[in-house]
Amino acid sequence: MEKKRKRKQLVQRAEERKPKPVRGGPTRTGNVKDPFPSHARPTPEECEAVRDTLLALHGIPPELAKYRKLQPLNDAVQPESPEPVLDGLVRTVLSQNTTEANSQKAFVSLKSSFPTWEHVFGAESKDVENAIRCGGLAPTKASCIKNMLRCLRERRGQLCLEYLRDLSVDEAKAELSLFKGIGPKTVACVLMFNLQQDDFPVDTHIFEISKTMGWVPSVADRNKSYLHLNQRIPNELKFDLNCLMFTHGKLCRKCSSKKGNQQGKKGNDKSCPLLNYCKESD
């Protein structure tokens, strides 16, 4: 009996890791308009093909896989407790304009210096700056965090963002956007990673790769690319595709840099698999 149970669990886990096929077209909640309605890329088929190509090449990085939407296999298997939304928001703020290693060090240092967010709220700004200095831009980020906590205390009476889990995408986005210094990319990251909502953040890597492949028009900026890609990419592909494009952008300069952009359009070098998907954009 024990052997059968273990074999069944292994089969279930293997099935869980398999990428699910795309059954429907792209969907997006809310009344957000696509800034490029005549730009018919990416198609759902392209999104799925790129997802599968990058998944075979990189896999989902462990530090991102923990946020992946996973349903419990059965009633006896409980999912891991999610990271508190406030922790996720602060972690995302600390990740701005620095490396993952430095932002992680800054977050660990902040949490070890101040056991609770109440302690951060009551601390002097200089002390918060010192705790996160290894992550860079300490005065700016400390000011953002302190302002965020102050605003949250004034509006909600407590330093907790778990109520966002019960809101729609648009409602949660509106709430997060109220905090000074919290921009669209940070909001989108919290939506996707911490609130498990179907959203597609666009950072520099994803922006450059999208332009290289012609998924957005050449005139698109990052904000309009975010709006367009969220309309075009099927919800069930957004998390995996976002993590994989982000990872690939860090590792492959051929398709994410401006120099690589030109190589992708004009050269014959096929060492990067995404060059097979490159087409001229409008």
SVG drawing of the C-alpha trace seen along z (x, -y; Angstrom):
<svg xmlns="http://www.w3.org/2000/svg" viewBox="-14 -60 40 62">
<polyline fill="none" stroke="black" stroke-width="0.4" points="0.0,0.0 2.8,-2.4 4.6,-1.8 1.3,-2.4 0.7,-5.7 4.3,-6.9 3.9,-6.0 0.6,-7.9 2.2,-11.0 5.1,-10.9 2.7,-10.7 0.6,-13.6 3.7,-15.7 4.9,-14.9 1.5,-16.0 1.6,-19.2 4.9,-20.2 3.7,-19.8 2.8,-23.0 -0.9,-23.2 -2.0,-23.8 -3.7,-27.1 -7.4,-26.5 -8.8,-29.9 -7.7,-33.3 -6.3,-36.2 -8.5,-37.6 -8.2,-40.6 -10.5,-41.9 -11.4,-45.5 -12.0,-48.3 -8.4,-48.9 -8.0,-49.6 -5.2,-48.2 -3.1,-51.2 -2.3,-49.2 -5.5,-47.4 -4.4,-46.9 -1.1,-45.2 -2.2,-41.5 0.8,-40.1 1.6,-38.1 -0.9,-35.4 -1.8,-32.8 0.0,-30.3 3.2,-32.4 3.0,-32.9 2.6,-29.2 5.5,-28.4 7.9,-30.9 6.8,-29.6 7.6,-26.0 10.9,-27.0 12.1,-29.0 10.8,-26.4 12.9,-23.7 15.9,-26.1 15.7,-27.6 13.0,-26.0 11.2,-28.2 13.9,-29.6 13.4,-28.3 13.2,-31.8 10.2,-32.5 8.6,-29.0 7.5,-29.4 5.0,-32.0 3.6,-29.8 -0.1,-29.1 -0.4,-25.5 -3.5,-23.7 -3.2,-21.2 -3.0,-17.7 -5.6,-16.5 -7.1,-17.5 -4.2,-15.9 -1.6,-18.1 -1.7,-21.7 -0.2,-24.5 2.6,-26.6 1.6,-29.7 1.8,-32.7 4.3,-35.5 2.5,-38.4 1.4,-41.0 3.2,-43.8 6.4,-41.8 6.1,-41.3 5.5,-45.0 8.5,-46.1 10.6,-43.3 9.6,-44.7 10.5,-48.3 13.9,-47.1 14.5,-45.3 14.4,-48.5 17.6,-49.5 19.8,-46.9 20.7,-43.2 18.6,-40.3 21.4,-39.5 21.6,-43.0 17.9,-43.5 17.6,-40.1 20.4,-41.2 18.6,-44.5 15.3,-42.8 16.9,-40.3 18.8,-43.1 15.6,-45.2 13.7,-42.2 16.5,-41.3 16.9,-45.0 13.2,-45.5 11.2,-42.4 7.8,-43.8 6.5,-46.5 5.4,-48.4 9.1,-48.7 9.9,-50.1 7.0,-52.5 8.3,-53.9 11.9,-53.9 14.0,-57.0 14.4,-57.2 18.2,-57.1 18.0,-53.8 15.8,-52.3 18.3,-53.7 21.2,-52.0 19.4,-48.7 18.8,-48.7 21.9,-50.5 23.4,-47.4 20.5,-47.5 21.3,-51.0 19.2,-54.2 18.7,-53.8 17.3,-57.3 14.7,-57.0 13.6,-53.5 13.5,-54.2 11.3,-57.2 9.0,-55.2 8.6,-52.4 8.0,-54.8 5.5,-56.8 3.7,-53.6 3.4,-52.4 2.2,-55.8 -0.4,-55.9 -1.5,-52.4 -1.9,-53.2 -3.9,-56.3 -6.2,-54.6 -6.6,-51.1 -5.6,-51.5 -3.1,-48.6 0.0,-47.7 -1.4,-44.8 -2.3,-44.4 -4.0,-41.0 -7.3,-42.6 -6.1,-43.0 -6.5,-39.3 -10.3,-39.7 -10.3,-42.5 -10.5,-42.3 -7.4,-43.1 -8.6,-46.7 -9.5,-47.3 -6.2,-46.0 -4.3,-48.0 -6.2,-51.2 -5.3,-50.5 -1.6,-49.9 -1.4,-52.9 -2.4,-55.2 1.1,-54.8 3.6,-57.5 6.5,-56.0 4.7,-52.8 4.6,-52.7 2.9,-50.4 5.6,-47.8 5.8,-47.4 2.0,-47.1 2.0,-44.5 4.7,-42.5 2.6,-42.4 -0.5,-41.4 1.2,-38.5 3.5,-37.2 1.8,-38.0 -1.9,-38.2 -1.8,-35.4 -3.6,-37.5 -3.3,-37.3 -1.0,-40.2 2.1,-40.6 4.7,-43.1 7.0,-44.6 10.6,-45.3 13.5,-46.4 14.4,-42.8 10.8,-41.9 10.4,-45.2 13.5,-44.8 12.7,-41.1 9.1,-42.1 10.3,-44.8 12.9,-42.5 10.3,-39.8 7.8,-42.4 5.3,-41.7 4.9,-45.4 5.3,-48.2 8.7,-49.9 7.1,-53.2 5.8,-51.5 7.2,-52.6 7.2,-50.4 3.8,-51.5 2.0,-51.0 3.8,-47.7 2.4,-46.6 -1.1,-47.5 -0.8,-45.8 0.8,-42.6 -1.7,-42.2 -4.5,-42.3 -2.7,-39.8 -1.2,-37.2 -3.5,-34.5 -4.0,-34.6 -2.9,-31.0 0.5,-31.8 1.3,-35.1 3.1,-33.9 5.4,-31.3 6.0,-33.5 6.9,-36.5 9.3,-34.6 10.9,-32.9 11.3,-36.1 12.8,-37.9 15.2,-35.1 16.2,-34.9 16.7,-38.6 19.2,-38.5 21.2,-35.7 20.9,-36.4 22.2,-39.8 21.6,-38.8 17.8,-39.4 17.4,-41.9 20.1,-44.5 19.9,-47.0 22.9,-45.5 21.2,-42.1 18.0,-43.6 19.8,-44.5 21.5,-41.1 18.1,-39.4 16.7,-41.2 19.7,-41.2 22.0,-38.3 21.9,-34.6 23.1,-33.6 20.5,-31.2 22.3,-30.6 19.4,-32.3 16.1,-30.4 14.0,-33.5 15.6,-34.8 13.3,-32.3 10.3,-34.4 11.7,-37.8 9.6,-39.7 9.7,-43.4 7.3,-45.5 5.2,-48.3"/>
</svg>
